Amino acid sequence: MKHDKTARKGPSHNVYIVEGEGDDAFWTKIGSAWSHDDGDGFNVQLSALPIAGRLVIRKRQPKQQGGRD
């Protein structure tokens, strides 16, 4: 497994903890994820550990000025 190549290319996904449902849901970014070169998994790095809510991993979108990534 080649970890160094994956780490250099930057994360492909953001990791969020989501509390609530629908328009009332509160999303907090807590980390990043890198897809494996073979496409069968992820390496996940978290800056916080959730104690409630659900973990959501979403593909990163290009940054927009003034918006969240």
PyMOL Python script that loads the backbone (N, CA, C, O; Angstrom):
from pymol import cmd

cmd.read_pdbstr("""\
ATOM      1  N   MET A   1       0.837  -1.177   0.000  1.00  0.00           N
ATOM      2  CA  MET A   1       0.000   0.000   0.000  1.00  0.00           C
ATOM      3  C   MET A   1       0.885   1.244   0.000  1.00  0.00           C
ATOM      4  O   MET A   1       1.858   1.309   0.751  1.00  0.00           O
ATOM      5  N   LYS A   2       0.559   2.227  -0.830  1.00  0.00           N
ATOM      6  CA  LYS A   2       1.376   3.427  -0.972  1.00  0.00           C
ATOM      7  C   LYS A   2       0.714   4.591  -0.250  1.00  0.00           C
ATOM      8  O   LYS A   2      -0.182   5.232  -0.800  1.00  0.00           O
ATOM      9  N   HIS A   3       1.142   4.869   0.965  1.00  0.00           N
ATOM     10  CA  HIS A   3       0.544   5.957   1.737  1.00  0.00           C
ATOM     11  C   HIS A   3       1.099   7.309   1.334  1.00  0.00           C
ATOM     12  O   HIS A   3       0.356   8.291   1.318  1.00  0.00           O
ATOM     13  N   ASP A   4       2.388   7.393   1.005  1.00  0.00           N
ATOM     14  CA  ASP A   4       3.006   8.689   0.739  1.00  0.00           C
ATOM     15  C   ASP A   4       2.435   9.358  -0.499  1.00  0.00           C
ATOM     16  O   ASP A   4       2.280  10.579  -0.505  1.00  0.00           O
ATOM     17  N   LYS A   5       2.118   8.611  -1.545  1.00  0.00           N
ATOM     18  CA  LYS A   5       1.554   9.186  -2.760  1.00  0.00           C
ATOM     19  C   LYS A   5       0.167   9.776  -2.480  1.00  0.00           C
ATOM     20  O   LYS A   5      -0.146  10.868  -2.953  1.00  0.00           O
ATOM     21  N   THR A   6      -0.654   9.068  -1.722  1.00  0.00           N
ATOM     22  CA  THR A   6      -1.994   9.532  -1.389  1.00  0.00           C
ATOM     23  C   THR A   6      -1.941  10.800  -0.549  1.00  0.00           C
ATOM     24  O   THR A   6      -2.706  11.733  -0.795  1.00  0.00           O
ATOM     25  N   ALA A   7      -1.055  10.851   0.431  1.00  0.00           N
ATOM     26  CA  ALA A   7      -0.976  11.995   1.335  1.00  0.00           C
ATOM     27  C   ALA A   7      -0.558  13.259   0.606  1.00  0.00           C
ATOM     28  O   ALA A   7      -0.994  14.347   0.982  1.00  0.00           O
ATOM     29  N   ARG A   8       0.267  13.155  -0.420  1.00  0.00           N
ATOM     30  CA  ARG A   8       0.751  14.339  -1.139  1.00  0.00           C
ATOM     31  C   ARG A   8      -0.300  14.969  -2.027  1.00  0.00           C
ATOM     32  O   ARG A   8      -0.226  16.170  -2.285  1.00  0.00           O
ATOM     33  N   LYS A   9      -1.271  14.219  -2.505  1.00  0.00           N
ATOM     34  CA  LYS A   9      -2.226  14.783  -3.460  1.00  0.00           C
ATOM     35  C   LYS A   9      -3.381  15.534  -2.811  1.00  0.00           C
ATOM     36  O   LYS A   9      -4.193  16.132  -3.516  1.00  0.00           O
ATOM     37  N   GLY A  10      -3.471  15.516  -1.494  1.00  0.00           N
ATOM     38  CA  GLY A  10      -4.510  16.259  -0.795  1.00  0.00           C
ATOM     39  C   GLY A  10      -5.796  15.465  -0.688  1.00  0.00           C
ATOM     40  O   GLY A  10      -6.003  14.491  -1.412  1.00  0.00           O
ATOM     41  N   PRO A  11      -6.657  15.890   0.224  1.00  0.00           N
ATOM     42  CA  PRO A  11      -7.890  15.147   0.473  1.00  0.00           C
ATOM     43  C   PRO A  11      -8.867  15.237  -0.695  1.00  0.00           C
ATOM     44  O   PRO A  11      -8.949  16.258  -1.378  1.00  0.00           O
ATOM     45  N   SER A  12      -9.599  14.158  -0.907  1.00  0.00           N
ATOM     46  CA  SER A  12     -10.618  14.128  -1.960  1.00  0.00           C
ATOM     47  C   SER A  12     -12.011  14.373  -1.390  1.00  0.00           C
ATOM     48  O   SER A  12     -12.945  14.676  -2.133  1.00  0.00           O
ATOM     49  N   HIS A  13     -12.152  14.240  -0.048  1.00  0.00           N
ATOM     50  CA  HIS A  13     -13.444  14.378   0.606  1.00  0.00           C
ATOM     51  C   HIS A  13     -13.302  15.160   1.915  1.00  0.00           C
ATOM     52  O   HIS A  13     -12.227  15.205   2.513  1.00  0.00           O
ATOM     53  N   ASN A  14     -14.406  15.772   2.346  1.00  0.00           N
ATOM     54  CA  ASN A  14     -14.490  16.396   3.663  1.00  0.00           C
ATOM     55  C   ASN A  14     -15.315  15.490   4.568  1.00  0.00           C
ATOM     56  O   ASN A  14     -16.199  14.774   4.097  1.00  0.00           O
ATOM     57  N   VAL A  15     -15.025  15.521   5.862  1.00  0.00           N
ATOM     58  CA  VAL A  15     -15.766  14.723   6.841  1.00  0.00           C
ATOM     59  C   VAL A  15     -16.523  15.677   7.755  1.00  0.00           C
ATOM     60  O   VAL A  15     -15.952  16.633   8.281  1.00  0.00           O
ATOM     61  N   TYR A  16     -17.810  15.409   7.940  1.00  0.00           N
ATOM     62  CA  TYR A  16     -18.672  16.255   8.760  1.00  0.00           C
ATOM     63  C   TYR A  16     -19.388  15.413   9.810  1.00  0.00           C
ATOM     64  O   TYR A  16     -19.615  14.219   9.611  1.00  0.00           O
ATOM     65  N   ILE A  17     -19.740  16.040  10.921  1.00  0.00           N
ATOM     66  CA  ILE A  17     -20.707  15.474  11.854  1.00  0.00           C
ATOM     67  C   ILE A  17     -21.988  16.262  11.605  1.00  0.00           C
ATOM     68  O   ILE A  17     -21.971  17.493  11.586  1.00  0.00           O
ATOM     69  N   VAL A  18     -23.094  15.558  11.415  1.00  0.00           N
ATOM     70  CA  VAL A  18     -24.370  16.205  11.108  1.00  0.00           C
ATOM     71  C   VAL A  18     -25.356  15.880  12.221  1.00  0.00           C
ATOM     72  O   VAL A  18     -25.598  14.717  12.544  1.00  0.00           O
ATOM     73  N   GLU A  19     -25.912  16.931  12.796  1.00  0.00           N
ATOM     74  CA  GLU A  19     -26.916  16.779  13.849  1.00  0.00           C
ATOM     75  C   GLU A  19     -28.221  17.390  13.352  1.00  0.00           C
ATOM     76  O   GLU A  19     -28.234  18.525  12.875  1.00  0.00           O
ATOM     77  N   GLY A  20     -29.297  16.658  13.460  1.00  0.00           N
ATOM     78  CA  GLY A  20     -30.595  17.112  12.993  1.00  0.00           C
ATOM     79  C   GLY A  20     -30.885  16.596  11.590  1.00  0.00           C
ATOM     80  O   GLY A  20     -30.103  15.845  11.008  1.00  0.00           O
ATOM     81  N   GLU A  21     -32.022  17.017  11.070  1.00  0.00           N
ATOM     82  CA  GLU A  21     -32.476  16.551   9.767  1.00  0.00           C
ATOM     83  C   GLU A  21     -32.915  17.715   8.879  1.00  0.00           C
ATOM     84  O   GLU A  21     -33.324  18.765   9.375  1.00  0.00           O
ATOM     85  N   GLY A  22     -32.827  17.523   7.579  1.00  0.00           N
ATOM     86  CA  GLY A  22     -33.346  18.487   6.620  1.00  0.00           C
ATOM     87  C   GLY A  22     -32.744  19.865   6.744  1.00  0.00           C
ATOM     88  O   GLY A  22     -31.544  20.019   6.972  1.00  0.00           O
ATOM     89  N   ASP A  23     -33.603  20.876   6.591  1.00  0.00           N
ATOM     90  CA  ASP A  23     -33.151  22.271   6.648  1.00  0.00           C
ATOM     91  C   ASP A  23     -32.667  22.678   8.037  1.00  0.00           C
ATOM     92  O   ASP A  23     -31.957  23.674   8.175  1.00  0.00           O
ATOM     93  N   ASP A  24     -33.041  21.922   9.061  1.00  0.00           N
ATOM     94  CA  ASP A  24     -32.624  22.235  10.431  1.00  0.00           C
ATOM     95  C   ASP A  24     -31.325  21.548  10.826  1.00  0.00           C
ATOM     96  O   ASP A  24     -30.863  21.714  11.956  1.00  0.00           O
ATOM     97  N   ALA A  25     -30.725  20.779   9.919  1.00  0.00           N
ATOM     98  CA  ALA A  25     -29.488  20.056  10.234  1.00  0.00           C
ATOM     99  C   ALA A  25     -28.338  21.033  10.429  1.00  0.00           C
ATOM    100  O   ALA A  25     -28.240  22.055   9.751  1.00  0.00           O
ATOM    101  N   PHE A  26     -27.472  20.689  11.377  1.00  0.00           N
ATOM    102  CA  PHE A  26     -26.288  21.490  11.665  1.00  0.00           C
ATOM    103  C   PHE A  26     -25.060  20.681  11.276  1.00  0.00           C
ATOM    104  O   PHE A  26     -24.809  19.629  11.863  1.00  0.00           O
ATOM    105  N   TRP A  27     -24.278  21.158  10.281  1.00  0.00           N
ATOM    106  CA  TRP A  27     -23.104  20.461   9.757  1.00  0.00           C
ATOM    107  C   TRP A  27     -21.833  21.099  10.323  1.00  0.00           C
ATOM    108  O   TRP A  27     -21.664  22.317  10.258  1.00  0.00           O
ATOM    109  N   THR A  28     -20.941  20.272  10.878  1.00  0.00           N
ATOM    110  CA  THR A  28     -19.666  20.744  11.391  1.00  0.00           C
ATOM    111  C   THR A  28     -18.560  19.932  10.733  1.00  0.00           C
ATOM    112  O   THR A  28     -18.525  18.708  10.855  1.00  0.00           O
ATOM    113  N   LYS A  29     -17.654  20.617  10.034  1.00  0.00           N
ATOM    114  CA  LYS A  29     -16.528  19.917   9.415  1.00  0.00           C
ATOM    115  C   LYS A  29     -15.552  19.497  10.512  1.00  0.00           C
ATOM    116  O   LYS A  29     -15.110  20.322  11.312  1.00  0.00           O
ATOM    117  N   ILE A  30     -15.220  18.197  10.538  1.00  0.00           N
ATOM    118  CA  ILE A  30     -14.315  17.700  11.565  1.00  0.00           C
ATOM    119  C   ILE A  30     -13.109  16.971  10.992  1.00  0.00           C
ATOM    120  O   ILE A  30     -12.305  16.427  11.749  1.00  0.00           O
ATOM    121  N   GLY A  31     -12.965  16.949   9.666  1.00  0.00           N
ATOM    122  CA  GLY A  31     -11.796  16.267   9.113  1.00  0.00           C
ATOM    123  C   GLY A  31     -11.815  16.168   7.604  1.00  0.00           C
ATOM    124  O   GLY A  31     -12.610  16.807   6.914  1.00  0.00           O
ATOM    125  N   SER A  32     -10.896  15.333   7.117  1.00  0.00           N
ATOM    126  CA  SER A  32     -10.728  15.127   5.676  1.00  0.00           C
ATOM    127  C   SER A  32     -10.513  13.650   5.401  1.00  0.00           C
ATOM    128  O   SER A  32     -10.157  12.882   6.295  1.00  0.00           O
ATOM    129  N   ALA A  33     -10.734  13.264   4.155  1.00  0.00           N
ATOM    130  CA  ALA A  33     -10.533  11.874   3.745  1.00  0.00           C
ATOM    131  C   ALA A  33      -9.861  11.835   2.379  1.00  0.00           C
ATOM    132  O   ALA A  33     -10.090  12.697   1.530  1.00  0.00           O
ATOM    133  N   TRP A  34      -9.033  10.824   2.188  1.00  0.00           N
ATOM    134  CA  TRP A  34      -8.327  10.602   0.934  1.00  0.00           C
ATOM    135  C   TRP A  34      -8.753   9.253   0.389  1.00  0.00           C
ATOM    136  O   TRP A  34      -8.671   8.245   1.092  1.00  0.00           O
ATOM    137  N   SER A  35      -9.207   9.221  -0.856  1.00  0.00           N
ATOM    138  CA  SER A  35      -9.585   7.932  -1.433  1.00  0.00           C
ATOM    139  C   SER A  35      -8.331   7.143  -1.779  1.00  0.00           C
ATOM    140  O   SER A  35      -7.327   7.710  -2.210  1.00  0.00           O
ATOM    141  N   HIS A  36      -8.397   5.838  -1.589  1.00  0.00           N
ATOM    142  CA  HIS A  36      -7.287   4.963  -1.954  1.00  0.00           C
ATOM    143  C   HIS A  36      -7.131   4.941  -3.464  1.00  0.00           C
ATOM    144  O   HIS A  36      -8.104   5.117  -4.198  1.00  0.00           O
ATOM    145  N   ASP A  37      -5.911   4.725  -3.925  1.00  0.00           N
ATOM    146  CA  ASP A  37      -5.646   4.698  -5.365  1.00  0.00           C
ATOM    147  C   ASP A  37      -6.485   3.649  -6.088  1.00  0.00           C
ATOM    148  O   ASP A  37      -6.832   3.835  -7.254  1.00  0.00           O
ATOM    149  N   ASP A  38      -6.819   2.533  -5.402  1.00  0.00           N
ATOM    150  CA  ASP A  38      -7.619   1.488  -6.051  1.00  0.00           C
ATOM    151  C   ASP A  38      -9.117   1.772  -5.963  1.00  0.00           C
ATOM    152  O   ASP A  38      -9.919   1.012  -6.507  1.00  0.00           O
ATOM    153  N   GLY A  39      -9.511   2.866  -5.280  1.00  0.00           N
ATOM    154  CA  GLY A  39     -10.912   3.256  -5.199  1.00  0.00           C
ATOM    155  C   GLY A  39     -11.744   2.440  -4.231  1.00  0.00           C
ATOM    156  O   GLY A  39     -12.962   2.611  -4.183  1.00  0.00           O
ATOM    157  N   ASP A  40     -11.123   1.550  -3.450  1.00  0.00           N
ATOM    158  CA  ASP A  40     -11.880   0.660  -2.578  1.00  0.00           C
ATOM    159  C   ASP A  40     -11.934   1.103  -1.114  1.00  0.00           C
ATOM    160  O   ASP A  40     -12.423   0.346  -0.275  1.00  0.00           O
ATOM    161  N   GLY A  41     -11.457   2.282  -0.785  1.00  0.00           N
ATOM    162  CA  GLY A  41     -11.497   2.715   0.604  1.00  0.00           C
ATOM    163  C   GLY A  41     -10.975   4.120   0.771  1.00  0.00           C
ATOM    164  O   GLY A  41     -10.677   4.812  -0.202  1.00  0.00           O
ATOM    165  N   PHE A  42     -10.865   4.540   2.047  1.00  0.00           N
ATOM    166  CA  PHE A  42     -10.433   5.890   2.384  1.00  0.00           C
ATOM    167  C   PHE A  42      -9.474   5.870   3.571  1.00  0.00           C
ATOM    168  O   PHE A  42      -9.551   4.988   4.426  1.00  0.00           O
ATOM    169  N   ASN A  43      -8.591   6.828   3.616  1.00  0.00           N
ATOM    170  CA  ASN A  43      -7.856   7.184   4.822  1.00  0.00           C
ATOM    171  C   ASN A  43      -8.571   8.412   5.368  1.00  0.00           C
ATOM    172  O   ASN A  43      -8.839   9.359   4.627  1.00  0.00           O
ATOM    173  N   VAL A  44      -8.883   8.400   6.667  1.00  0.00           N
ATOM    174  CA  VAL A  44      -9.653   9.478   7.276  1.00  0.00           C
ATOM    175  C   VAL A  44      -8.830  10.105   8.396  1.00  0.00           C
ATOM    176  O   VAL A  44      -8.280   9.401   9.244  1.00  0.00           O
ATOM    177  N   GLN A  45      -8.749  11.448   8.392  1.00  0.00           N
ATOM    178  CA  GLN A  45      -8.066  12.184   9.440  1.00  0.00           C
ATOM    179  C   GLN A  45      -9.083  13.117  10.089  1.00  0.00           C
ATOM    180  O   GLN A  45      -9.666  13.974   9.425  1.00  0.00           O
ATOM    181  N   LEU A  46      -9.291  12.940  11.398  1.00  0.00           N
ATOM    182  CA  LEU A  46     -10.266  13.744  12.125  1.00  0.00           C
ATOM    183  C   LEU A  46      -9.572  14.700  13.075  1.00  0.00           C
ATOM    184  O   LEU A  46      -8.549  14.362  13.671  1.00  0.00           O
ATOM    185  N   SER A  47     -10.133  15.902  13.217  1.00  0.00           N
ATOM    186  CA  SER A  47      -9.612  16.862  14.189  1.00  0.00           C
ATOM    187  C   SER A  47     -10.485  16.897  15.433  1.00  0.00           C
ATOM    188  O   SER A  47     -10.160  17.585  16.402  1.00  0.00           O
ATOM    189  N   ALA A  48     -11.594  16.158  15.412  1.00  0.00           N
ATOM    190  CA  ALA A  48     -12.496  16.041  16.560  1.00  0.00           C
ATOM    191  C   ALA A  48     -13.194  14.696  16.479  1.00  0.00           C
ATOM    192  O   ALA A  48     -13.345  14.128  15.397  1.00  0.00           O
ATOM    193  N   LEU A  49     -13.619  14.192  17.629  1.00  0.00           N
ATOM    194  CA  LEU A  49     -14.367  12.940  17.676  1.00  0.00           C
ATOM    195  C   LEU A  49     -15.803  13.237  18.074  1.00  0.00           C
ATOM    196  O   LEU A  49     -16.043  13.809  19.137  1.00  0.00           O
ATOM    197  N   PRO A  50     -16.758  12.858  17.240  1.00  0.00           N
ATOM    198  CA  PRO A  50     -18.155  13.147  17.554  1.00  0.00           C
ATOM    199  C   PRO A  50     -18.680  12.235  18.666  1.00  0.00           C
ATOM    200  O   PRO A  50     -18.277  11.077  18.775  1.00  0.00           O
ATOM    201  N   ILE A  51     -19.582  12.774  19.485  1.00  0.00           N
ATOM    202  CA  ILE A  51     -20.240  11.959  20.498  1.00  0.00           C
ATOM    203  C   ILE A  51     -21.726  11.821  20.200  1.00  0.00           C
ATOM    204  O   ILE A  51     -22.423  11.051  20.861  1.00  0.00           O
ATOM    205  N   ALA A  52     -22.209  12.555  19.219  1.00  0.00           N
ATOM    206  CA  ALA A  52     -23.613  12.477  18.815  1.00  0.00           C
ATOM    207  C   ALA A  52     -23.697  12.814  17.330  1.00  0.00           C
ATOM    208  O   ALA A  52     -22.718  13.275  16.742  1.00  0.00           O
ATOM    209  N   GLY A  53     -24.842  12.589  16.731  1.00  0.00           N
ATOM    210  CA  GLY A  53     -25.033  12.896  15.322  1.00  0.00           C
ATOM    211  C   GLY A  53     -24.531  11.771  14.442  1.00  0.00           C
ATOM    212  O   GLY A  53     -24.252  10.670  14.917  1.00  0.00           O
ATOM    213  N   ARG A  54     -24.419  12.055  13.163  1.00  0.00           N
ATOM    214  CA  ARG A  54     -23.948  11.049  12.211  1.00  0.00           C
ATOM    215  C   ARG A  54     -22.746  11.583  11.448  1.00  0.00           C
ATOM    216  O   ARG A  54     -22.635  12.784  11.199  1.00  0.00           O
ATOM    217  N   LEU A  55     -21.860  10.689  11.085  1.00  0.00           N
ATOM    218  CA  LEU A  55     -20.658  11.032  10.334  1.00  0.00           C
ATOM    219  C   LEU A  55     -20.999  10.994   8.845  1.00  0.00           C
ATOM    220  O   LEU A  55     -21.547  10.006   8.356  1.00  0.00           O
ATOM    221  N   VAL A  56     -20.676  12.071   8.127  1.00  0.00           N
ATOM    222  CA  VAL A  56     -20.958  12.164   6.696  1.00  0.00           C
ATOM    223  C   VAL A  56     -19.667  12.503   5.970  1.00  0.00           C
ATOM    224  O   VAL A  56     -18.962  13.437   6.354  1.00  0.00           O
ATOM    225  N   ILE A  57     -19.353  11.749   4.922  1.00  0.00           N
ATOM    226  CA  ILE A  57     -18.168  12.012   4.094  1.00  0.00           C
ATOM    227  C   ILE A  57     -18.656  12.425   2.719  1.00  0.00           C
ATOM    228  O   ILE A  57     -19.359  11.675   2.041  1.00  0.00           O
ATOM    229  N   ARG A  58     -18.268  13.644   2.311  1.00  0.00           N
ATOM    230  CA  ARG A  58     -18.722  14.210   1.035  1.00  0.00           C
ATOM    231  C   ARG A  58     -17.530  14.591   0.171  1.00  0.00           C
ATOM    232  O   ARG A  58     -16.504  15.047   0.676  1.00  0.00           O
ATOM    233  N   LYS A  59     -17.673  14.403  -1.127  1.00  0.00           N
ATOM    234  CA  LYS A  59     -16.630  14.790  -2.071  1.00  0.00           C
ATOM    235  C   LYS A  59     -16.402  16.291  -1.966  1.00  0.00           C
ATOM    236  O   LYS A  59     -17.351  17.072  -1.905  1.00  0.00           O
ATOM    237  N   ARG A  60     -15.119  16.689  -1.946  1.00  0.00           N
ATOM    238  CA  ARG A  60     -14.780  18.120  -1.869  1.00  0.00           C
ATOM    239  C   ARG A  60     -15.227  18.840  -3.129  1.00  0.00           C
ATOM    240  O   ARG A  60     -15.148  18.301  -4.233  1.00  0.00           O
ATOM    241  N   GLN A  61     -15.693  20.052  -2.948  1.00  0.00           N
ATOM    242  CA  GLN A  61     -16.086  20.924  -4.048  1.00  0.00           C
ATOM    243  C   GLN A  61     -15.055  22.039  -4.150  1.00  0.00           C
ATOM    244  O   GLN A  61     -14.427  22.385  -3.150  1.00  0.00           O
ATOM    245  N   PRO A  62     -14.869  22.604  -5.327  1.00  0.00           N
ATOM    246  CA  PRO A  62     -13.937  23.739  -5.436  1.00  0.00           C
ATOM    247  C   PRO A  62     -14.356  24.853  -4.485  1.00  0.00           C
ATOM    248  O   PRO A  62     -15.543  25.137  -4.322  1.00  0.00           O
ATOM    249  N   LYS A  63     -13.355  25.481  -3.858  1.00  0.00           N
ATOM    250  CA  LYS A  63     -13.653  26.562  -2.908  1.00  0.00           C
ATOM    251  C   LYS A  63     -14.266  27.738  -3.642  1.00  0.00           C
ATOM    252  O   LYS A  63     -13.845  28.094  -4.743  1.00  0.00           O
ATOM    253  N   GLN A  64     -15.279  28.340  -3.005  1.00  0.00           N
ATOM    254  CA  GLN A  64     -15.886  29.551  -3.524  1.00  0.00           C
ATOM    255  C   GLN A  64     -15.547  30.678  -2.572  1.00  0.00           C
ATOM    256  O   GLN A  64     -15.538  30.487  -1.356  1.00  0.00           O
ATOM    257  N   GLN A  65     -15.269  31.848  -3.116  1.00  0.00           N
ATOM    258  CA  GLN A  65     -14.904  32.969  -2.260  1.00  0.00           C
ATOM    259  C   GLN A  65     -16.029  33.276  -1.291  1.00  0.00           C
ATOM    260  O   GLN A  65     -17.183  33.435  -1.691  1.00  0.00           O
ATOM    261  N   GLY A  66     -15.686  33.358  -0.014  1.00  0.00           N
ATOM    262  CA  GLY A  66     -16.659  33.684   1.007  1.00  0.00           C
ATOM    263  C   GLY A  66     -17.492  32.500   1.447  1.00  0.00           C
ATOM    264  O   GLY A  66     -18.254  32.616   2.407  1.00  0.00           O
ATOM    265  N   GLY A  67     -17.374  31.351   0.773  1.00  0.00           N
ATOM    266  CA  GLY A  67     -18.175  30.178   1.140  1.00  0.00           C
ATOM    267  C   GLY A  67     -17.366  29.202   1.948  1.00  0.00           C
ATOM    268  O   GLY A  67     -16.171  29.399   2.168  1.00  0.00           O
ATOM    269  N   ARG A  68     -18.023  28.136   2.396  1.00  0.00           N
ATOM    270  CA  ARG A  68     -17.314  27.102   3.134  1.00  0.00           C
ATOM    271  C   ARG A  68     -16.851  26.030   2.165  1.00  0.00           C
ATOM    272  O   ARG A  68     -17.459  25.841   1.112  1.00  0.00           O
ATOM    273  N   ASP A  69     -15.781  25.327   2.510  1.00  0.00           N
ATOM    274  CA  ASP A  69     -15.275  24.293   1.621  1.00  0.00           C
ATOM    275  C   ASP A  69     -15.900  22.963   1.904  1.00  0.00           C
ATOM    276  O   ASP A  69     -15.582  21.977   1.240  1.00  0.00           O
TER     277      ASP A  69
END
""", "prot")
cmd.dss("prot")
cmd.show_as("cartoon", "prot")
cmd.util.cbc("prot")
cmd.orient("prot")
